Amino acid sequence: MSFADRYGAWAVVAGASEGIGAAYATALVRRGVHVVLVARRAEPLAALADSLPGQARTVAADLSTMDGLERVYAATEDLQVGLVVCNAAYAPMGPLLDTDPADTSRAVDVNCRAPLLLAHRYLPGMAERGRGGFIIMSSLAGMQGVASLTTYAATKAYGTVLAEGLWAELRPRGVDVLACLAGAVSTPGYEAAMSRPAPGTVTPEVVAETALRSLGRGPRVVPGALMRFSAPVMSRLLPRRTAITLMGRSSQGLSR
């Protein structure tokens, strides 16, 4: 069975304008799947769609709002969506007490509410058909608290647990759900924020390919050999306070 046979002809990729989302779109088209590209900025979406050899629709929408989500629903109303990639994310940086509550609320809306509502929208049809896939892009930051990225880390913990619960619920119904816990990824945003890459940094293409190959094999995956090694060390072997301290130090290189 081909990938398109397993997951259907159309996939929704949220957060598709660049980086990991664009890598997912490219990888899916190579697998014979048409894509609905979703992001806030219309111009990069149009450029990406023009570069892809397969069919692509674009939806310029802010997924922190119900209006943005409704735009996605309307754009896919005539499609049988068999795969959803929840890659859109927002990461307010800096101490919580210095952060505008509107920014932290937006992080919750984009990183938590949007995947939840996309699940409510698209998973029932997949379960009824007995096939489909749902990927939530999480982060190793969500495995413990992270100073200066407190809200972002907390939302990524939510995404991981949401995906794992959905994996258990939907596996008997033929739907594969996966949490992809990425570490450092050389996206345009990451490269702009960091003075130098962290050890074990991987490309967006590695992340997308790892997740798509891992879909149906378990509830979570960590892209990159070094990150796969360090994740259990941080979560199981180190004392909790040590893991929190180390992750906080690593986030100090990020600019606001």
C-alpha positions as CSV (number, residue, x, y, z in Angstrom):
1,M,0.0,0.0,0.0
2,S,1.4,3.4,-1.0
3,F,1.5,6.3,1.4
4,A,-1.3,8.0,-0.6
5,D,-3.4,4.8,-0.4
6,R,-2.9,4.6,3.3
7,Y,-3.6,8.3,4.1
8,G,-5.7,9.6,1.2
9,A,-5.3,12.1,-1.5
10,W,-5.2,15.3,0.5
11,A,-3.3,16.6,3.6
12,V,-3.6,19.8,5.5
13,V,-0.3,21.3,6.6
14,A,-0.7,24.1,9.2
15,G,2.3,26.4,9.5
16,A,3.4,25.7,6.0
17,S,5.0,28.9,4.8
18,E,8.6,28.0,5.6
19,G,10.9,25.7,7.6
20,I,9.4,22.4,8.9
21,G,6.0,23.1,7.4
22,A,7.4,23.6,3.9
23,A,9.5,20.5,4.3
24,Y,6.4,18.5,5.2
25,A,4.5,19.9,2.1
26,T,7.4,18.9,-0.2
27,A,7.7,15.4,1.3
28,L,4.0,14.8,1.0
29,V,3.8,15.8,-2.6
30,R,6.7,13.5,-3.3
31,R,4.6,10.7,-1.8
32,G,1.7,11.5,-4.2
33,V,-0.4,13.5,-1.7
34,H,-2.0,16.8,-2.6
35,V,-1.6,19.6,0.1
36,V,-3.6,22.4,1.6
37,L,-1.0,24.9,2.8
38,V,-2.0,27.0,5.8
39,A,-0.2,30.0,7.3
40,R,-0.7,33.7,8.1
41,R,1.3,35.1,5.2
42,A,-0.1,34.6,1.8
43,E,3.0,35.4,-0.3
44,P,5.3,32.6,1.0
45,L,2.4,30.1,0.7
46,A,1.8,31.1,-2.9
47,A,5.5,30.8,-3.7
48,L,5.7,27.3,-2.1
49,A,2.5,26.2,-3.9
50,D,4.0,27.3,-7.2
51,S,7.2,25.3,-6.6
52,L,5.4,22.0,-5.8
53,P,4.8,19.6,-8.7
54,G,1.5,18.3,-7.2
55,Q,-1.8,20.0,-6.5
56,A,-1.7,22.6,-3.7
57,R,-4.3,25.0,-2.2
58,T,-3.3,27.9,0.0
59,V,-5.2,29.3,2.9
60,A,-3.9,32.5,4.5
61,A,-5.3,32.3,8.0
62,D,-4.3,33.1,11.6
63,L,-5.0,29.9,13.6
64,S,-5.1,31.7,16.9
65,T,-8.6,32.9,15.9
66,M,-11.8,31.1,15.2
67,D,-12.1,33.0,11.9
68,G,-8.8,31.6,10.8
69,L,-9.8,28.0,11.6
70,E,-13.1,28.5,9.8
71,R,-11.2,29.6,6.7
72,V,-9.4,26.3,6.8
73,Y,-12.6,24.4,7.2
74,A,-14.2,26.2,4.3
75,A,-11.2,25.6,2.0
76,T,-11.4,21.8,2.6
77,E,-15.1,21.3,2.7
78,D,-15.1,19.6,-0.7
79,L,-12.0,17.5,0.1
80,Q,-11.5,14.1,1.9
81,V,-8.7,15.1,4.2
82,G,-6.7,12.0,5.3
83,L,-3.8,13.6,7.0
84,V,-3.3,16.7,9.1
85,V,0.1,18.1,10.2
86,C,-0.2,20.6,13.1
87,N,3.0,22.6,12.7
88,A,1.8,26.1,13.4
89,A,3.4,27.5,16.5
90,Y,4.0,30.7,18.5
91,A,6.7,31.1,21.0
92,P,6.8,34.3,23.2
93,M,10.3,34.7,24.6
94,G,11.4,36.3,27.9
95,P,10.4,36.1,31.5
96,L,6.7,35.6,32.0
97,L,6.4,38.6,34.3
98,D,7.8,40.8,31.4
99,T,5.5,39.3,28.8
100,D,2.2,40.7,27.5
101,P,-0.6,38.4,28.5
102,A,-1.9,38.7,24.9
103,D,1.2,37.0,23.7
104,T,1.0,34.1,26.1
105,S,-2.7,33.7,25.4
106,R,-1.9,33.6,21.7
107,A,0.6,30.9,22.3
108,V,-2.1,28.8,24.0
109,D,-4.5,29.5,21.1
110,V,-2.0,28.5,18.4
111,N,-0.2,25.7,20.1
112,C,-3.0,24.1,22.0
113,R,-6.5,25.1,20.9
114,A,-5.8,25.0,17.2
115,P,-4.6,21.3,17.1
116,L,-7.4,20.3,19.4
117,L,-10.1,21.9,17.1
118,L,-8.4,20.6,14.0
119,A,-8.6,17.1,15.6
120,H,-12.3,17.6,16.3
121,R,-12.8,18.7,12.7
122,Y,-10.9,16.1,10.8
123,L,-10.5,13.0,12.9
124,P,-14.2,11.8,12.9
125,G,-14.1,11.4,9.1
126,M,-10.8,9.5,9.3
127,A,-12.2,7.2,12.0
128,E,-15.3,6.6,9.9
129,R,-13.2,5.7,6.9
130,G,-10.9,3.5,8.9
131,R,-7.7,5.3,7.7
132,G,-5.9,8.5,8.2
133,G,-3.1,10.3,10.1
134,F,-2.6,13.2,12.4
135,I,0.8,14.7,13.4
136,I,1.3,17.2,16.2
137,M,4.7,19.0,16.1
138,S,5.8,19.1,19.7
139,S,9.2,19.9,21.1
140,L,11.8,18.6,23.6
141,A,11.2,21.9,25.4
142,G,7.9,20.4,26.5
143,M,9.6,17.6,28.5
144,Q,10.3,20.0,31.4
145,G,9.9,23.7,32.3
146,V,12.1,26.1,30.4
147,A,12.9,29.6,31.8
148,S,12.2,32.4,29.3
149,L,10.1,29.9,27.2
150,T,7.7,29.0,30.0
151,T,4.5,29.2,28.1
152,Y,5.8,27.7,24.9
153,A,7.3,24.7,26.8
154,A,4.0,24.2,28.6
155,T,2.0,24.2,25.4
156,K,4.3,21.7,23.8
157,A,3.8,19.4,26.8
158,Y,0.1,19.6,26.1
159,G,0.6,18.8,22.4
160,T,2.6,15.7,23.2
161,V,0.1,14.3,25.7
162,L,-2.8,15.2,23.4
163,A,-1.2,13.2,20.6
164,E,-0.4,10.2,22.8
165,G,-4.0,10.1,24.0
166,L,-5.4,10.3,20.5
167,W,-3.0,7.6,19.4
168,A,-4.4,5.2,22.0
169,E,-8.0,6.1,21.2
170,L,-7.8,6.0,17.4
171,R,-5.3,3.2,16.7
172,P,-8.0,0.6,16.9
173,R,-10.0,2.6,14.3
174,G,-7.2,2.6,11.8
175,V,-6.0,6.2,12.3
176,D,-2.4,6.9,13.1
177,V,-1.5,9.8,15.5
178,L,2.0,10.9,16.2
179,A,3.8,13.5,18.4
180,C,7.0,14.6,16.8
181,L,9.3,16.0,19.5
182,A,11.8,18.1,17.7
183,G,14.9,19.6,19.3
184,A,17.0,22.3,17.6
185,V,16.0,22.6,13.9
186,S,17.6,24.9,11.4
187,T,14.5,26.9,10.4
188,P,14.8,30.5,9.3
189,G,13.3,31.6,12.7
190,Y,15.8,29.5,14.7
191,E,18.8,30.7,12.7
192,A,17.7,34.3,13.1
193,A,17.4,33.9,16.9
194,M,20.6,31.9,17.6
195,S,24.1,33.2,17.4
196,R,25.3,29.6,16.5
197,P,23.5,26.3,16.1
198,A,23.1,24.0,19.1
199,P,24.8,20.5,19.0
200,G,22.5,18.0,17.3
201,T,20.7,20.6,15.2
202,V,18.8,19.0,12.3
203,T,17.3,20.3,9.1
204,P,13.5,20.7,8.5
205,E,13.7,17.9,5.9
206,V,15.1,15.5,8.5
207,V,12.2,16.3,10.8
208,A,9.5,15.9,8.2
209,E,10.9,12.7,6.8
210,T,11.4,11.2,10.2
211,A,7.8,12.0,11.2
212,L,6.3,10.7,8.0
213,R,8.3,7.4,8.2
214,S,7.4,7.0,11.8
215,L,3.6,7.5,11.4
216,G,1.9,4.3,12.4
217,R,4.8,2.9,14.4
218,G,4.2,4.5,17.8
219,P,2.9,7.5,19.6
220,R,6.0,9.7,19.5
221,V,9.3,10.2,17.7
222,V,12.4,12.4,18.2
223,P,14.2,13.4,15.0
224,G,18.0,13.3,15.0
225,A,20.3,10.7,16.6
226,L,21.8,13.0,19.2
227,M,18.4,14.3,20.2
228,R,17.0,10.7,20.5
229,F,19.9,10.0,22.9
230,S,19.7,13.1,24.9
231,A,15.9,13.1,25.4
232,P,15.7,10.1,27.8
233,V,18.8,11.3,29.6
234,M,17.1,14.7,30.3
235,S,13.7,13.2,31.2
236,R,14.7,10.0,33.1
237,L,18.3,10.1,34.3
238,L,18.9,13.7,35.4
239,P,17.3,15.2,38.5
240,R,14.3,17.3,37.5
241,R,15.9,20.6,38.7
242,T,19.0,19.8,36.7
243,A,17.1,19.3,33.5
244,I,15.1,22.5,34.0
245,T,18.4,24.4,34.7
246,L,20.1,23.0,31.6
247,M,17.2,23.8,29.3
248,G,16.9,27.3,30.8
249,R,20.6,27.9,30.0
250,S,20.1,26.8,26.5
251,S,17.3,29.2,25.9
252,Q,19.4,32.2,27.0
253,G,20.9,32.3,23.5
254,L,17.5,33.2,22.1
255,S,16.8,36.8,21.3
256,R,13.4,38.4,21.8
